[in-house]
Amino acid sequence: MSTMKASSMTLLTPSSNKSNKSNISTKSSKPSRAQLLQARKQILLAQCRLQRLELQWHGAQIQDHLRYVEIGLRTAKALRASPILLAIFAAGITIVKPKRAFSLLKTGLSSWRWWQTLAPVLLPLIRSWRARSAASSASNSDTKDLNTSQSSSQ
């Protein structure tokens, strides 16, 4: 029996395991090119999803700020179209915060003076910019019409 134990012990020794490991190929431990490309693709797809989410978030922030700008522009157009609304607005500010009304009046007058000084220089630039943007938008719409007519004829 002692010989049986000795023979079974030799089967379980580390030296016997070395022969089994040498038969295993080392290629399985190194990823293939296809696996590397697939992993890279997954990383890039995850980055794209993250960038899309960031873009949506930033777009929502910008859109929120633009709402305030649109409200301000609509208010300015309404005040310009109806001087009575401007007078009511000024009276309301004067009643609610008289000190603030004085500072707004002072700022408005200084802004008006600056505009009177700069208007002769700025108005021609603004008109030329508007003319260029109108011409480019007209040429873009002509190009779009031409493209749509060409694609519909094909």
Residue pairs with C-beta under 8 A, 6 or more apart in sequence:
10 16
31 39
78 85
79 85
79 86
79 89
80 86
90 101
93 100
93 101
93 104
94 101
